[in-house]
Amino acid sequence: MPFIWENSFVKLKISEKKEKPYKCSNCDKDFSGKKNLAMHFKIHTGEKPYQCSICSKAFLYNTHLIIHLRTHSGEKPYECCQCGKAFSQNTTLARHMIIHTKKIPFQCRLCSKVYSRSDTLAQHFRIHTGKESYQCNICNKAFPLKTNLKVHLRTHSGEKPYKCSHCDKAFSQNATLVRHMLIHTRERPFECSYCGKVYSQSDTLAHHFRTHTEEKPYQCSHCGKAFSQNGSLARHMKIHTRKSPFQCRQCGKVFTDNSNLKKHMRTHMGKRSDQ
């Protein structure tokens, strides 16, 4: 019997701040317990103790193995109560439910970015308020989050604690390593809950998802026109600022984006072939 999602979203309690006395010697990340630190340290060592008995693929966490095994079994235990569509992961079902409910759990009112926890949203909001409480003691640059400062300090030290187990390439951030690993595994773990299309990056999925929801969170401050992607807004803004950085070397005509310049260049190539 599949699990039925009965509520739009699970009400999440704000977790109380806990002491984190256990520090990772590789990246200075803090943990509340020894077990959590030991599990985290496997990211640095490249150890993956949980192996799939069907294809031998290995994982750092047992939960990741359980999710992976569903790709072999085809099991989809999380079912939508609205349309009956089923999913292999609870998080994919949660994203899918937005289509029916149009409700987003914790959304930033300034940039429309969404979070599953209210405290994570509160941290994100500091980016907009300009509160920069964490300052670099080398260059005095300040950051709204402590994690931002930790990552920044590695630009001074050159430290790259996250190593790829396939090609020995190293990175200053774990998130960058995770994205890099997709080159080796060719995985596309981010699935659209509406049409089933898969992507290797979560931000690419977020852009695609807006084609279904028709959400346009990026609004022009000059004329009010809204866009689904930040890049589209940036290109549009050039109309107001009159910035046309892409110039044709043949005739000097200027364009607001590179794609229009490329289209224009074909007109010159056509003229040369006619001569």
Sequence and secondary structure as in RCSB ss.txt:
>XXXX:A:sequence
MPFIWENSFVKLKISEKKEKPYKCSNCDKDFSGKKNLAMHFKIHTGEKPYQCSICSKAFLYNTHLIIHLRTHSGE
KPYECCQCGKAFSQNTTLARHMIIHTKKIPFQCRLCSKVYSRSDTLAQHFRIHTGKESYQCNICNKAFPLKTNLK
VHLRTHSGEKPYKCSHCDKAFSQNATLVRHMLIHTRERPFECSYCGKVYSQSDTLAHHFRTHTEEKPYQCSHCGK
AFSQNGSLARHMKIHTRKSPFQCRQCGKVFTDNSNLKKHMRTHMGKRSDQ
>XXXX:A:secstr
  EEE SSS            EE TTT  EESSHHHHHHHHHHHHT   EE TTT  EESSHHHHHHHHHHHH  
  EEETTT  EESSHHHHHHHHHHHH   SEE TTT  EESSHHHHHHHHHHHHT   EE TTT  EESSHHHHH
HHHHHHH    EE TTT  EESSHHHHHHHHHHHH    EE TTT  EESSHHHHHHHHHHHH    EE TTT  
EESSHHHHHHHHHHHHT   EE TTT  EESSHHHHHHHHHHHHHHHHH 
